[in-house]
Amino acid sequence: TFPEIAALRTTYPNIFYPLYQLQLHIIAHSLGEDWWTQHKASLLEELNRKKEVEAKMLQKEKKEKEKALETVSDDMIRRKMGIKYYLMPWNIEKERKRLAKIAAIEQDLEHQFAEIK
């Protein structure tokens, strides 16, 4: 695993020197240092783009969940819980989260159904 390799490197710093020299030799004699530098930069850009897209998707999902939580009103909770709303107020937040989860699932199903049409 990586932590074991890192520990090995700190314990024996020269152990990877032959591999490093082999890597430099391959880089210099295969496609050239310029090509490898450009290739590394393009891979890094692609990785950063993927991270940005993933971050945007997570942010969008978070906003949708927050919106679903906002749509759950006290009146809905009161109707769903009935007399328990007054007798067990510690369950109100739990019920709010459950109703929000249901609303998010329904919203997701609506999106999927809209995409199918």
N, C-alpha and C positions, 0 to 999 in steps of 0.2 A: 504494500500500500504506500501511498505518498508520504504519510508521516514517518514510516519506517525508512524510506529512501532519504528523506530530509535529515533524519537522525544519523543515518549512515554517512551522509555528506558532511555533517558537522563533526562527527567523530573522526572520519578519515577524509580530509578535504581533497587529497590528490587522487582519490579512487576513480573519479570520473574524468580525469585529465585525458586519458587515451580516447575516450568516447567523444570528448569535446574536440580533440584534434581531428578525429575521423569526420565529425560533422563539418568542421571548417574545410577539410580537404574535399568532401563531397560537394559542399556549396561552391567552392572555388572552381571545381572541375566539371560540374554537371551543367548548370544553366547560368552560372555567374552570380556574383554577389548582388549586383543591381536587380536582377530578376527576383532573387529570393527576398530582398528588402521590399520590393514592390508587392510581392506576393504576401508577405507577412502583414504589410500595411492594409492590403485589401481584405485579408482575413479579419484583421482587427476592426476595420470599418463595418464589415458584415456582422460581426459579433455585436458591435455597438448598436447597429440598426435593429437587430433582433431583440436586444435588451430594451431599447426604446419602445418597440412595438409591444413587447410583453408588459412593460410598465404602463403603457397607455391602456392596454386591455384590462389590467388589474385595477387601474384607476376608474375605468368605465364601469367595471363590475361593482366596485365599491360604491360608486355614485348610484347605481341602480339599486343596490341593497339599501342604501340610505333613503332613497326615494320610496322604496317599498315600505320601509319602517315609518316614513312620514305619512303614508297613505292609511296606515292602521290607526284609526281614531279611538278615543276612549269609548265612544258610543258603540263601536264594533266590539270592543273587548267586553263592555258591559253586557251587550246582548249575548255574546258567546259564552261568557262565564255565568251569567244569570246571578243568582243570589250569592254565589261564591265570590263575586266581585267585591261584595261588602264584608263577607265573612273571612275571606283569605286574601287580604291585600298584598301579601308577599308573593302571590302567584301572578299578579297582574303583569309584571315585566316578562315573566316566562311566557305567558299567553300572548303578549305583544310580539315577542320574537317568533313564536310559532305561527301566528297569523301573518307576520311579515314574510316568513319563509314560504308559506303557502301562496301569498301574493306574488312573490318573486318567481316561484315555479309556474304559476299561471301566466305571468308576464312572459316568461321564457317560452312557454308553450305557444302563446299567441305569436311571438316573433317567429318561431319555427313554422307555425301554420301559415303565416304571411309569406314566408320564403318559399313554401311549397307552391302556393298559388302564384 
